[in-house]
Amino acid sequence: MAQKENTVEPVLYEAHKKIYPREVSGYFTRLRVLSLVTLLGIYYVTPLLQWDGRQAILFDLPARKFYLFGLTLWPQDFIYLAALLILAGLALFFFTALLGRVWCGYACPQTVWTEAYLWMERKIEGKRGQRMKLDKAPTSAAKIRTKTLKHVVWIAFSLWTGFTFVAYFTPIDELAGELLNLSLGPWETFWILFYSFATYGNAGFMREQVCKYMCPYARFQSAMFDSDTLIVAYHPERGEPRGSRRRSVEPAAVGLGDCIDCNVCVQVCPTGIDIRDGLQYECIACSACIDACDEIMDKMSYPRGLVRYTTENSALGKRQHLLRPRIIVYATILLLLCGILVTHISQRVALDLDVIRDRNTLYRETNDGLIENVYTLKILNMDSQAHVYKLWVEGIDGVKLVSDRPEIEVEAGSVYQMVVRLQADEFNLEARSVTVRFHLQAKDGNHLKTVTDARFVGPGKS
């Protein structure tokens, strides 16, 4: 009788196991907390700042105006947003090549909000052992109360996060009034709930899974690393062979390295990896394992640095190179683009003139025998105050500007539309189509002026 063969089913996805990061203290932990408090403070406080009677930073999509303190940007200033995104990408490349995954460990929104949610979880459910014990415990009134309290705090914090997000697009005082009066619009309601749900799910439940399975940065970061990039590494030549021992025992006397195999570095890791297995893409360089290992080394009276920030060249005893080609190239491009962007913004004129020639009639002849073209002018005052402008035209000898408005007053941040007529003697037209220049300038300042070209059409010379 034939025996049934034993087959092994391939596992394509490892079942998720909840990670319970242990609390740790130390220099890098304090640095990470400082970064967390600073970044969250900026996020939550910025919508409350006022500037010239309005919200300091506001992306007013219905009005198509972006306010950045004293600067007002319009849709035609989209090039500045594109430049900022390019600068952000280059900055990420630069700091990654130089300092490794410092963005992931200290500034990434996923890391920042996960740390905040972990802090709330620790305050409500207790330390690592208490949280593990609580999850394994059977359902009870005490467990339900604790879990309910945690989720109520999480949801409240998520809703406040979503509310703050929408406050960057709707003035926060107006948004708060609508919320209190239960008159929020559908889009505002959607984005508050959507952003709240995303924060609640990503920071409260998915956590390290976002970094391991969803974030593309972890996959292509190796393309930016080289032998001189800063990484978090365990030094096996000093730590191996690992093993437990008494504090009074010298490692060399029992043939052991400095690693006592306490697994504290694994317990504090927010992604659940063992740094002793070498560099892994799951490592976000949060440096929690460095602080944890240094604390154990202090207790054992061993030198610190068994787990530390280092580079591949340093670990191999080779010379490190801070200034290397890719760093120089990234830095040069960053400085160049920053200089260009700052120069363009500083020289930006908060005035725009759009001239549209009437195409229904190419031209007409007036009773005085002059050739006339009609134009529609759109004047955009992008300044923070109203201005009175003067308009004149050049490009044809004796050209005459006919307008019902000798002076043009345009309110701050608004568009004014008007119709004007240009009249010229046919004798002065050098061709059927001639370029004319519309000059617009504020009467109270020479810095607010612009020039726009248009075409004047006539019969031309025979």
SEROMI-858254 format. One record per atom (N, C-alpha, C, O): residue in one letter; x, z, y. Coordinates in steps of 0.02 Angstrom, whole numbers, plus 50000, padded with zeros to 5 digits. Layout:
<atoms>
aXZY ...
</atoms>
This chain:
<atoms>
m500435000049941 m500005000050000 m500455000050062 m500885004350069 a500354995150107 a500794994450164 a500664999950214 a500095001750228 q501225002650241 q501175007850291 q501035004750360 q501284999350376 k500645008250400 k500475005850466 k501065006950512 k501345012350516 e501265001650548 e501835002150593 e501655006250654 e501105005850682 n502165010250675 n502075014250736 n502245009850796 n502805007250800 t501785008850841 t501895004850901 t501885009250962 t501535014250965 v502275007251011 v502315011051074 v501975006951129 v502175001351144 e501475009851157 e501115006451211 e501545006651275 e501775011951295 p501655000851307 p502045000851369 p501665004351425 p501065003351434 v502015008351463 v501715011951519 v501905008251583 v502485007951602 l501415005451616 l501535001651677 l501505006051739 l501805004351791 y501155011651736 y501095015951795 y501095023151771 y500705025151729 e501555026951800 e501615033951782 e501065037951816 e500955037351876 a500725042151777 a500195046251806 a500475050851859 a501015053751852 h500115051451913 h500345055451969 h500325062951952 h499845065451925 k500865066251970 k500905073451962 k501005076452031 k501455074652068 k500565081152047 k500595084152114 k501265087652124 k501515091252080 i501545086652183 i502185089752201 i502055095652246 i501665095252293 y502385101152231 y502325107252271 y502995108752304 y503385112652277 p503125105752362 p503775106952394 p503875114352413 p503435117552441 r504445116852396 r504615123752411 r504845124352483 r505155119852511 e504695130052514 e504925131252582 e505685132152583 e505975134752536 v505985129752636 v506705130252643 v506865131352716 v506495129252760 s507425134552730 s507645135652799 s508365133352805 s508725132852756 g508555131852866 g509235129452878 g509265125052939 g508765123852972 y509865122552954 y509975118653014 y509555112353015 y509225110853065 f509565108552961 f509195102252960 f508445103252959 f508065099152986 t508225108752928 t507505110252929 t507275111853000 t506745109653021 r507675115753036 r507495117253106 r507495110853148 r507065109953191 l507965106453134 l507975100053170 l507355095853155 l507075092653199 r507145095953092 r506555092153072 r505915095153103 r505475091453124 v505885101753106 v505305105053137 v505285103553211 v504745102353240 l505865103653243 l505895101953315 l505645094753326 l505275093553374 s505845090153284 s505615083253289 s504855082853279 s504515079253315 l504605086553230 l503895086553215 l503485089153275 l503005085953295 v503695094853302 v503325097753358 v503355093153419 v502865092353455 t503945090253432 t504025085753489 t503585079653483 t503225077853530 l503605076353426 l503215070153417 l502465071453417 l502085067653448 l502235076753383 l501525078353384 l501315080453454 l500755078853476 g501745084153488 g501595086153557 g501495080053602 g501025079853642 i501945075153596 i501875069053636 i501225065453619 i500885063053664 y501065065053555 y500465061453534 y499835064653561 y499395061253586 y499785071353555 y499165074753573 y499115076253648 y498555076853673 v499665076853683 v499655078653754 v499615072553799 v499315072953853 t499905066953779 t499945061053822 t499275058853850 t499245057353910 p498725058653811 p498085056553840 p497825061253895 p497375059453933 l498095067253899 l497865072053949 l498225071154016 l498005073854067 l498765067254018 l499155066354079 l498785061754126 l498475056854105 q498825063354191 q498495059354242 q499015056254288 q499565058954298 w498835050354316 w499285046754361 w498855042954412 w498485038354394 d498915044854475 d498535041554529 d497795041454515 d497455036354524 g497535047154491 g496815047754480 g496545044554418 g495935044054410 r496985042354373 r496765039454310 r497205042054254 r497705045354267 q497015040354193 q497415042354135 q498095038754137 q498125032754149 a498635042454126 a499305039754134 a499445033954086 a499715028854106 i499255034854023 i499345029453974 i498665027853944 i498355031953911 l498445021753957 l497785019653934 l497795012253920 l498005008253962 f497565010353860 f497505003353841 f496775001453847 f496395001853799 d496584999253907 d495884997753922 d495724990653899 d495804985853937 l495514990053836 l495394983353808 l494804979753840 l494864973753853 p494234983053855 p493684979353887 p493884976453955 p493684970853972 a494284980153993 a494504977754058 a495144973554053 a495374970654102 r495424973153992 r496034969353980 r496614971654025 r496974967654054 k496684978354030 k497214981254070 k497544986854031 k497204991054002 f498204986954030 f498584992253998 f498944996154052 f499344993454090 y498805002754055 y499115006954105 y499685010954073 y499575014554024 l500275010454101 l500855014354079 l501135017754140 l501585015254173 f500865023654155 f501045027454215 f500925023054276 f500355021154290 g501445021154314 g501355017154374 g501325009754361 g501235005854409 l501395007654299 l501405000554283 l500734998354252 l500485001654206 t500464992954277 t499844990154249 t500004983354219 t500254978854254 l499864982454155 l500004976254120 l499354972654104 l498844975754089 w499374966054108 w498794961854096 w498934957454035 w499494957354010 p498414953854011 p498534949653952 p499104944753959 p499454943253911 q499214942254020 q499774937554030 q500454940954026 q500974937654025 d500444947654024 d501064951454015 d501194953053942 d501604957453927 f500854949553898 f500934950853826 f501654950053803 f501854953053753 i502044946153839 i502744945053821 i503124951653820 i503604952453782 y502924956453863 y503264962853864 y503124966853800 y503574970153773 l502504966453776 l502344969753712 l502734966753655 l502994970353613 a502784960053654 a503164956753601 a503904958853605 a504214960053553 a504174959353666 a504874961553674 a504964968653649 a505474970153618 l504484973053662 l504534979953639 l504524980353563 l504894984353534 l504114976353531 l504084976253458 l504744973753429 l504984976353379 i505024968653460 i505674966153437 i506214971453445 i506624972453401 l506204974953502 l506694980253514 l506604985953463 l507104988653439 a505984987553446 a505864992853397 a506134990953329 a506434995053294 g506044984553309 g506314982253246 g507074982353245 g507374984553196 l507384979953298 l508124980053302 l508394987153303 l508914988553273 a508034991653338 a508254998653340 a508225001753270 a508655005653251 l507704999853232 l507655002353163 l508244999853121 l508535003753083 f508424993553128 f509004990853092 f509644994453112 f510054996253070 f509724995453178 f510334998553204 f510425005653177 f510945007353150 f509895009753185 f509955016753164 f509975017453088 f510275022153062 t509665012853052 t509705013052979 t510405011452956 t510675014852912 a510715006252984 a511395004552965 a511885010052983 a512385011052948 l511735013753036 l512195018953059 l512055025753026 l512515028953001 l511415027753025 l511235034553003 l510795034752941 l510525039952924 g510715029052908 g510295029052847 g509555029652864 g509325026952915 r509195033152823 r508465033652831 r508265039452876 r507835043452859 v508595039852934 v508435045152982 v507725044453008 v507395049453023 w507475038253013 w506785037253034 w506295040252985 w505825043753004 c506415039052920 c505955041652869 c505955049252867 c505435052352859 g506535052152874 g506595059352866 g506365063452925 g506175069252918 y506385060452985 y506265064453045 y505725061853092 y505455065653132 a505575055353090 a505125052653141 a504545048453115 a504085046953153 c504545046653053 c504005042453026 c503335046253031 c503315052153012 p502805043053054 p502155046553058 p501925049552992 p501635054952990 q502065046052937 q501875048752871 q502235055352858 q501935060052833 t502885055652874 t503265061752864 t503025067252911 t502945073052889 v502915065552974 v502725070553024 v502055073753007 v501985079853007 w501555069552992 w500895072452977 w500885075852909 w500515080752900 t501265073352861 t501305076852796 t501595083852804 t501345088652774 e502115084452845 e502405091052858 e501895095652891 e501865101552874 a501495092952937 a500985097052970 a500455099452920 a500245105152922 y500245094952876 y499735096852826 y500025101752775 y499665106252752 l500655100852757 l500975105652712 l501015112552743 l500915117652710 w501165112752808 w501215119152843 w500535122752840 w500505128752827 m499985119052853 m499325122052850 m499165124352779 m498865129552769 e499365120352729 e499245122152659 e499615128552641 e499335132852606 r500225129152664 r500615135252648 r500315141352681 r500295146752651 k500075140552743 k499775146252778 k499135148652744 k498985154652746 i498765144152713 i498125145952682 i498195147752609 i497905152752586 e498585143852571 e498625144852498 e499245148852477 e499275151152420 g499725149552521 g500315153552503 g500925149252487 g500925143152499 k501425152452459 k502055149052443 k501975144652381 k501435144052352 r502515141452362 r502495136452308 r502195139352244 r501745136352215 g502435145052222 g502185148052160 g501455149852165 g501085149152117 q501245152252223 q500545154152232 q500095147952231 q499535148152204 r500325142552259 r499925136452259 r499855133552189 r499325131352169 m500405133752151 m500375131252083 m499915135652041 m499525133152000 k499955142152051 k499535146852013 k498805145852031 k498365146151988 l498665144652096 l497975143752118 l497675137452087 l497095137452066 d498055131952084 d497795125752056 d497665126251981 d497215123051955 k498065130251947 k497975131051875 k497435136151857 k497185136251801 a497255140251905 a496765145551892 a496075142551881 a495915137351910 p495655145751841 p494965143351831 p494565144051895 p494735147851940 t494025140251898 t493605140351958 t493315147351968 t493035150451923 s493385149652031 s493115156252048 s492905156052121 s493055151352157 a492565161252142 a492335161652212 a492925161752259 a492915158652312 a493455165452241 a494045165952284 a494385159152290 a494615157252344 k494435155552234 k494755148952236 k494355144052278 k494635140252316 i493695144152271 i493265139652309 i493335141252384 i493365136652425 r493345147752402 r493415149552472 r494075147052501 r494095144352556 t494615148052464 t495275146052488 t495315138452495 t495545135952546 k495095134852444 k495125127552447 k494675124852502 k494855120152538 t494075127752509 t493615125452561 t493915126552630 t493865122152673 l494215132352641 l494525133852706 l495075128752721 l495125126252777 k495495127252671 k496035122452681 k495765115652702 k496015112652749 h495255113252667 h494995106652682 h494615106452748 h494615101352782 v494295112052766 v493965112252831 v494485111752887 v494375108152936 v495035115352880 v495575114952930 v495875107952931 v495995105152984 w495995105052872 w496265098252868 w495795093252902 w496025089052941 i495145093752887 i494665088952915 i494625089852991 i494595084853027 a494625095953015 a494595097153087 a495215094153122 a495155091053175 f495795095153091 f496405092353119 f496395084753116 f496635081453162 s496125081953063 s496065074753057 s495605071853110 s495755066653139 l495035075153122 l494565072753172 l494875073053242 l494765068553282 w495245078353255 w495585078853320 w496105073353326 w496215070653380 t496435071753271 t496925066253271 t496585059553285 t496825055653326 g496015058353253 g495655052153264 g495375051753335 g495385046453366 f495135057353361 f494875057653430 f495435056053479 f495335052253527 t496035058853468 t496595057553512 t496805050253509 t496975047353561 f496785047353450 f496965040253443 f496505035853485 f496745031453521 v495855037053481 v495385033053520 v495455034453595 v495305030153636 a495705040453613 a495795042253683 a496335038053717 a496365037953778 y496745034653678 y497225030053708 y496895023553729 y497185019653766 f496275022353707 f495925016153722 f495295017353764 f495055012753798 t495025023453762 t494465025453804 t494675031753841 t494925036353809 p494595032153907 p494805038153944 p494555044453910 p493975044953892 i495005049353903 i494845055153862 i494275059253891 i493885062153853 d494205059653958 d493655063353987 d492985059853974 d492485063153960 e493005053253978 e492395049453962 e492225049953888 e491645050653870 l492735049753845 l492625050253773 l492355057153755 l491905057753713 a492635062353786 a492395069153772 a491675070053794 a491275073253760 g491495067153852 g490805067653875 g490315064153828 g489775066753814 e490515058253804 e490085054653756 e490015058553691 e489475058653661 l490565061753670 l490535065653608 l490075071653615 l489685073153570 l490115075153672 l489695081053682 l488965079053689 l488515082853670 n488845073153717 n488155070953725 n487895066953665 n487345064353666 l488325066453613 l488145062653553 l487955055453569 l487465052753542 s488345052453614 s488195045553635 s488795040953624 s488875036053661 l489195042453576 l489775038253561 l489555031253540 l489055030453505 g489925026253562 g489785019453542 g489975018253470 g490335022353441 p489735012853440 p489875011553369 p490615010553354 p490865012953303 w490965006953399 w491675005753385 w492085012153393 w492545013353354 e491925016153443 e492285022453452 e492165027053392 e492635030253367 t491545027353369 t491385031453311 t491755028953249 t492035032953211 f491765022353240 f492105019553181 f492855021353182 f493115023553131 w493185020253238 w493905021353239 w494095028753236 w494615030453208 i493685033153264 i493815040353255 i493775042253182 i494225045653156 l493245040053149 l493165041853078 l493685038353034 l493945041352988 f493835031953049 f494325028353009 f495015031453014 f495345032652963 y495235032853075 y495905035853084 y495925042953056 y496435045053029 s495375046553062 s495335053253033 s495395052952957 s495765056852927 f495025048452927 f495045047652855 f495735045552831 f495985048052781 a496055040952867 a496715038652848 a497225044452852 a497645045152807 t497185048452904 t497635054152911 t497505059252856 t497975061852825 y496875060752845 y496685065652793 y496915063452724 y497175067452686 g496825057052708 g497015054552642 g497765053952634 g498035056152583 n498105051052684 n498825049852677 n499225056252678 n499665057252636 a499075060652726 a499475066752734 a499245072352689 a499645076652670 g498605072352672 g498345077852631 g498405076552556 g498515081352519 f498335070352534 f498305068952463 f498855064152439 f499215065752391 m498925058452471 m499385053352445 m500115055252458 m500535054452414 r500265057652516 r500925060252533 r501495055852510 r501595050352536 e501885058252461 e502475054452440 e502305047752408 e502745043452404 q501685046852385 q501495040452356 q501505034852407 q501635029052391 v501355036552470 v501395031552523 v502115029152529 v502235023152536 c502595033752527 c503295031952533 c503545028152472 c503945023452479 k503315029952414 k503575027152352 k503255020452334 k503595016052306 y502615019652349 y502255013752324 y501975009152379 y501865003252367 m501855011752439 m501525007852490 m501995005552546 m501905000052573 c502485009652563 c502915008052620 c503435002652601 c503815003752554 p503444996952636 p503934991752619 p504644993452640 p505124990652615 y504704998152687 y505374999852713 y505835002452658 y506425000952658 a505545006252611 a505955008952557 a506245003552513 a506755004452481 r505904997752512 r506114992352467 r506684988152496 r507124985852460 f506664987152562 f507174982752591 f507714986552630 f508144983352661 q507694993152628 q508194996952665 q508904995552639 q509384995952678 s508974994052575 s509644993052547 s509994987152580 s510614986752581 a509594982352607 a509904976652640 a510254978652705 a510684975052730 m510074984452732 m510384986852794 m510934992052781 m511274994052828 f511014994152720 f511524999152702 f512194995652689 f512214989952667 d512724999152703 d513394997052682 d513775003252661 d513495008752658 s514415002552648 s514805008152622 s514935013552673 s515175018952656 d514765012252737 d514875017252789 d514225019952818 d514225023352869 t513665018352785 t513015021052807 t512935028152784 t513125029952728 l512665032352827 l512575039352811 l512025040252759 l511475037652767 i512175043952706 i511695045252653 i511725052652633 i512215056052648 v511205054952600 v511205061652570 v511435060952498 v511135057152459 a511965064552480 a512255063552413 a512485070052383 a512705074652417 y512425070352318 y512705075852277 y513395073752253 y513495067952235 h513865078452252 h514555076752234 h514695079352163 h514865085252154 p514625074952114 p514695077152044 p515405079352027 p515485083551983 e515915076752061 e516605078752045 e516715086252059 e517155089352030 r516305088952102 r516355096052117 r515825100052078 r515955105752058 g515245097252069 g514695101052039 g514665100951964 g514385105551934 e514945095751931 e514905095151858 e515515098051824 e516065098251851 p515405100451762 p514765101251727 p514375107051756 p514655112351773 r513735106051762 r513315111151792 r513105116251739 r513135114851679 g512895122051761 g512665127251715 g512585133851751 g512895135051803 s512165138051724 s512045144651755 s512625149351738 s512965148651687 r512715154151781 r513235159151771 r513095165051819 r512685164551864 r513445170451807 r513385176151852 r513775174851916 r514245170851917 r513575178351968 r513905177252032 r514645179252030 r515045176252065 s514805184051989 s515505186551987 s515965182151945 s516575183051945 v515675177251908 v516075173051863 v516355167151902 v515995163651938 e517005165951895 e517315160151925 e517135153851885 e517195153951823 p516905148551917 p516695142551880 p517245139751835 p517115137651779 a517865139651860 a518415136751821 a518545140751758 a518775137951708 a518405147251759 a518545151551701 a518085149951642 a518265151151585 v517495147251656 v517025145651602 v516935138051596 v516475135751562 g517355134251629 g517335126951624 g516725123851656 g516475118851630 l516485126551711 l515905123951745 l516085121751816 l516585123851844 g515645117551844 g515715115651914 g515325120451958 g515095125651935 d515265118752021 d514925123352068 d514175123152062 d513845127852085 c513885117952032 c513155117652025 c512925122551972 c513135122251915 i512465127251992 i512235132351944 i511585130051910 i511275133951874 d511375123851921 d510785120951889 d510155125051903 d509755126351858 c510085127151967 c509505131251986 c508885127052000 c508325129652000 n508985120452010 n508435115752023 n508075116952090 n507535114252100 v508365121052134 v508045122152199 v508035115652239 v507565114452277 c508555111452232 c508575105152269 c507995100652248 c507755096652288 v507775101252185 v507205097352161 v506555100352187 v506095096652205 q506525106952189 q505915110352209 q505745109252283 q505155109352301 v506245108352325 v506115107452397 v506005100152415 v505785098652471 c506135095552369 c506085088352385 c505355086252393 c504965087352346 p505165083452449 p504465081352459 p504255075352417 p503665074152408 t504745071552390 t504575065952347 t504695067452273 t504565063252230 g504945073452257 g505005075652188 g505585072752150 g505555072552088 i506115070352183 i506675067452147 i507235072652139 i507225077852171 d507705071052096 d508295075252086 d508885071652118 d509115066452093 i509135074352173 i509665071052210 i510305070452169 i510735066452184 r510355074452116 r510945074352073 r510975068052029 r511485066651998 d510415064352027 d510405058151989 d510685052252028 d510705046652003 g510915053452089 g511195048152130 g510705045752183 g510145048152186 l510915040952223 l510505038352277 l509905034552248 l509995030252204 q509305036152272 q508685033252247 q508265030952306 q508275033952360 y507875025652295 y507485022952350 y506935027852371 y506685027452427 e506745032552327 e506235037452345 e506485042652395 e506095046052428 c507145043252402 c507435048252447 c507305046152519 c507495040652539 i506985050452558 i506845048952629 i507345052352675 i507255052352736 a507875055052647 a508415058152687 a508155063652733 a508355064052791 c507695067752708 c507435073152749 c507915079052752 c507825083552793 s508425079052707 s508965084052705 s508725091052684 s509095095852692 a508125091552656 a507905098052631 a508355100552575 a508475106552570 c508595095952533 c509035097952478 c509705100452503 c510025104552471 i509925098052561 i510565100452590 i510495107752610 i510925111852593 d509965109352647 d509855116252667 d509755120852607 d510015126452606 a509385118452557 a509265122552497 a509915123952459 a510045129552439 c510315118752450 c510945119552413 c511435123852451 c511775128052421 d511465122952518 d511915127152558 d511725134552553 d512165138852552 e511075135852550 e510845142852544 e511065145752477 e511265151652473 i511025141752424 i511255144152358 i512015145052357 i512265149952328 m512375140452388 m513105141052390 m513315147352428 m513795150652409 d512945149052480 d513095155252517 d512995161352473 d513385166052475 k512455161352434 k512315167052389 k512845167652335 k513015173252314 m513115161952313 m513625162052260 m514325162752288 m514815163052250 s514385162952355 s515045163452389 s515465157252373 s516075157752368 y515145151452367 y515485145052357 y515485141352424 y515065142752467 p515935136652433 p515925132552494 p515295128352497 p515035126052447 r515055127352559 r514475123052568 r514675115752558 r515265114052554 g514165111452554 g514295104252552 g514265101152483 g514475095452475 l514005104652433 l513925101552367 l513425095752372 l513515090452341 v512915096852412 v512455091452432 v512525090852507 v512425095852543 r512695085052532 r512825084452604 r512735077152627 r512685072552587 y512715076552692 y512725069852722 y513425067052715 y513915070352732 t513465060952690 t514115057952681 t514035050352680 t513485047852692 t514555046752665 t514525039552657 t514855037852590 t515205041952561 e514735031852567 e515035029752504 e515795029652509 e516135031852463 n516055027252564 n516785027052573 n517075034152576 n517605035352548 s516715038652609 s516955045552613 s516955048852544 s517425052452527 a516435047552506 a516395050452439 a516955047952393 a517185051452348 l517175041752406 l517725038852366 l518415040252396 l518915037752370 g518425044052449 g519065045652480 g519355040152522 g519945040152538 k518935035352541 k519165029752582 k519045031152656 k518675035752673 r519355027152698 r519275027952769 r518585025552791 r518345020452768 q518275029552837 q517615027652862 q517705023252925 q518195023852961 h517215018852936 h517225014452993 h516565015153031 h516045012753008 l516595018453088 l515995019153129 l515825012553163 l515255010253160 l516325009453195 l516225003053228 l516384997553179 l516964996353162 r515864994153156 r515944988753108 r515504982953132 r515064983953174 p515604976953106 p515274971053134 p514524971653144 p514274970053197 r514154973953093 r513434974153099 r513204979153152 r512714978053188 i513574984853158 i513404989753210 i513524986853279 i513114987653324 i514084983353287 i514234980353352 i513724974953370 i513514974453427 v513534970853321 v513054965553333 v512374968453352 v512064966353401 y512134973453313 y511494976553328 y511504979753397 y511034978853436 a512034983453413 a512084986853477 a512094981953535 a511784982953586 t512464976553526 t512524971453579 t511844968153592 t511644967353650 i511494966353539 i510844963153547 i510344967953579 i509954966053622 l510354974253557 l509904979353585 l510024980253660 l509554980153699 l510654981053679 l510814982053749 l510634975953790 l510374976553846 l510754970053763 l510594963853799 l509844963153810 l509624961653865 l509454964253756 l508724963653762 l508434969053808 l507974967753846 c508704975153803 c508474980553847 c508604978853920 c508184979953964 g509204976053933 g509364974154001 g508914968654027 g508694968954084 i508774963753985 i508324958254005 i507624960854018 i507304959054067 l507374965253974 l506694967953981 l506634972054045 l506154971254083 v507124976554056 v507104980754116 v507144976454179 v506784977654228 t507564971354178 t507634966954236 t506984963254250 t506774962754308 h506664960654198 h506034956954207 h505484961454234 h505114959554278 i505444967654206 i504914972254229 i505044974354301 i504574974754341 s505674975554319 s505834977654387 s505714972154437 s505554973454495 q505774965854416 q505674960154461 q504974957154453 q504814952054484 r504564960354413 r503884957754402 r503474958254465 r503464963454498 v503124952854482 v502684952654540 v501974954054517 v501714950654473 a501664959154548 a500984961154527 a500464956754559 a499964959154587 l500574950254555 l500114945454585 l500154938954545 l500694936754526 d499574935954533 d499554929654496 d499024925154527 d498484927454547 l499184918754530 l498734913854559 l498644908154510 l499124904954489 d498024906954492 d497854901354447 d497464896154486 d496944897754516 v497704890054487 v497394884654525 v497114879454477 v497484876654435 i496464878054482 i496134873154438 i495824867754482 i495384869154523 r496054861654474 r495784856154513 r495124853754484 r495044853354423 d494654852154527 d494004849654505 d494094842754474 d494294837954508 r493934842254409 r494034835854374 r493404831554372 r493424825954347 n492854834154397 n492244830154397 n492314824254446 n492044818854434 t492664825454500 t492784820254549 t493534820054564 t493814825054587 l493854814354552 l494574814054564 l494734815454637 l495184819354653 y494374812154682 y494454813354754 y493864810354790 y493474806454762 r493804812154853 r493284809054894 r493554808154965 r494034811354984 e493244803655002 e493464802255070 e492974805555119 e492374804655114 t493254809355166 t492844812955215 t492634808155271 t492854802455275 n492184810655314 n491954806755371 n492524805155419 n492484800355458 d493054809255417 d493624808155461 d494134803355429 d494664802155458 g493974800755370 g494434796055338 g494994799455299 g495474796155280 l494934805955286 l495444809555248 l495254809755174 l494674809355156 i495764810355132 i495674810955060 i495624818455043 i496044822455064 e495104820155006 e494974827254991 e494964828554916 e494654824854878 n495294834054896 n495264836754827 n494984843854830 n495124847554877 v494604845654779 v494304852354776 v494654856354720 v494784853654666 y494784862754735 y495134867154687 y494774873754682 y494494876354731 t494784876554622 t494554883454611 t495154887954602 t495584886754559 l495184893154643 l495754897754641 l495534904354611 l495004907054628 k495944906954565 k495834913654537 k496434917854555 k496994916654533 i496314922954596 i496844927354621 i496794933954584 i496294937454586 l497334935654549 l497354941854510 l497814946854545 l498424945854548 n497524952154570 n497904957554601 n498064962754548 n497644966854530 m498684962654523 m498884967254470 m499194973654497 m499474977554459 d499144974654562 d499424980654593 d498914986354588 d498334985354570 s499144992354605 s498714998254601 s498324999454665 s497965004454670 q498384995054715 q498014995754777 q497774988854801 q498044983654781 a497264988954844 a496984982754870 a497474979554920 a497854983054953 h497434972854926 h497864969354973 h497474963655005 h496994960954976 v497684961955066 v497414956055101 v497954950755098 v498534951955117 y497764944755076 y498254939455064 y498134933655112 y497584932455135 k498674930155126 k498634923955164 k498844918255117 k499274918955075 l498504912455127 l498604906755083 l498794900655125 l498484899355176 w499294897055102 w499454890655134 w499724885855082 w499914887755027 v499734879355101 v499914874055054 v500434869555086 v500424868355146 e500894867155045 e501384862255068 e501504857155012 e501314858154955 g501824851655031 g501954846454982 g501764839555006 g502014834554982 i501304839355056 i501084833055087 i501094834055162 i500844839055187 d501384829455198 d501414829855271 d500704830055299 d500284825855284 g500594835155341 g499944835755374 g499374837955330 g498804837255350 v499514840655270 v498984842855226 v498594848455258 v498894852855291 k497944848455250 k497504853355281 k497134857355228 k496834854555182 l497164864055235 l496814868555189 l496154870555220 l496144873455275 v495614869155187 v494944870855211 v494654876355167 v494584875355106 s494494882055197 s494234887755159 s493764891655202 s493834891955263 d493274894755170 d492794899055206 d493084905955220 d492804909755259 r493654907455189 r493954914055197 r494654913455227 r495124911855191 p494734914555293 p495404914255322 p495854919755294 p496464918755289 e495564925455277 e495944930955246 e495604932755180 e494994933055176 i496014933855131 i495754935055063 i495914942155043 i496494943955035 e495414946255036 e495504953255015 e495314953954942 e494764952054922 v495774956654903 v495664957554831 v495774964854814 v496294967754831 e495294967754780 e495344974854761 e495884975754707 e496094971054674 a496104981954701 a496624983454651 a496384982054581 a495824983954562 g496804978854542 g496654977554472 g496044973154461 g495674974054413 s495924968454506 s495334964154499 s495524956854510 s496064955254535 v495054952454491 v495144945254499 v494644942754551 v494054944254548 y494904938854597 y494464935854649 y494474928254641 y495014925254637 q493894925354639 q493834918054630 q493544914854693 q493074917454722 m493834909254713 m493604905854773 m493724898354765 m494124896154724 v493374894354806 v493444887054806 v493744884954873 v493514887154926 v494254880854870 v494574878154930 v494614870554924 v494564867754870 r494714867454982 r494784860154984 r495424858355020 r495604861355070 l495774853454993 l496364850755027 l496204843755052 l495914839655017 q496404842455115 q496284836055147 q496944833255172 q497334836755204 a497064826855158 a497684823655178 a497554816455198 a497084813255175 d497984814055243 d497934807055264 d498204802555209 d498734803855181 e497834797255193 e498054792655140 e498734789755155 e499114788055109 f498904789155218 f499554786255238 f500134790755214 f500684788255201 n500014797255207 n500534801955188 n500594802855112 n501024806555089 l500174799555075 l500214800155002 l500704794954975 l500614788954984 e501214797454941 e501734792954915 e501554789954848 e501854785054827 a501064792754815 a500854790254749 a500134792354737 a499834796054776 r499864789954682 r499164791754665 r499104799254650 r498574802154661 s499634802254624 s499624809454608 s500244812754638 s500804810654623 v500134817754680 v500674821054716 v500654828554702 v500114831454697 t501244831554694 t501284838754683 t501194842554748 t501534841054798 v500744847454748 v500664851954805 v500794859054781 v500674860754723 r501024863254828 r501184870154811 r500734874954850 r500714874754912 f500374879154813 f499964884354844 f500384890654851 f500634893254801 h500454893154911 h500824899354924 h500334904954940 h499884904154981 l500414910554906 l499984916354916 l500434922454928 l500884923754889 q500304926054982 q500724931754998 q500304937255030 q499864935955072 a500454943555010 a500104949255040 a500344950155112 a500944949755126 k499874951455157 k500054952255227 k500434958755241 k500784959355292 d500374963555195 d500704969955206 d501344970755165 d501614976255161 g501584965355134 g502204966055096 g502464959455071 g502104955555040 n503104958055086 n503394951755065 n503534951554990 n503644946254961 h503534957454958 h503694957654887 h503114954854844 h503224952854787 l502514954754872 l501934952154835 l501804944954857 l501404943754903 k502124940354825 k502024933354840 k502134929254778 k502514931054733 t501784923554774 t501844919154717 t501714911954739 t501394910754791 v501954907354699 v501884900154713 v501634896754650 v501894897954595 t501114892554657 t500834888954600 t500774881554618 t500524879754671 d501004877354573 d500974870154583 d500304867354559 d500014869854511 a500074862154593 a499474858554572 a499564851154590 a500054849254621 r499084847154568 r499124839954582 r498584837954633 r498014840154629 f498794833754680 f498314830854728 f498254823454712 f498754819854710 v497644821154700 v497514814354678 v497194810454734 v496734812854768 g497434804354743 g497154799854795 g497204792654773 g497414791154718 p497004788054819 p497034781054800 p497744778354795 p497864773454760 g498214781554830 g498904779154827 g499004773154872 g498524770154895 k499624771454883 k499794765754925 k499774759354884 k499984759254826 s499534754154915 s499494747654881 s500164744154885 s500234738554859 
</atoms>
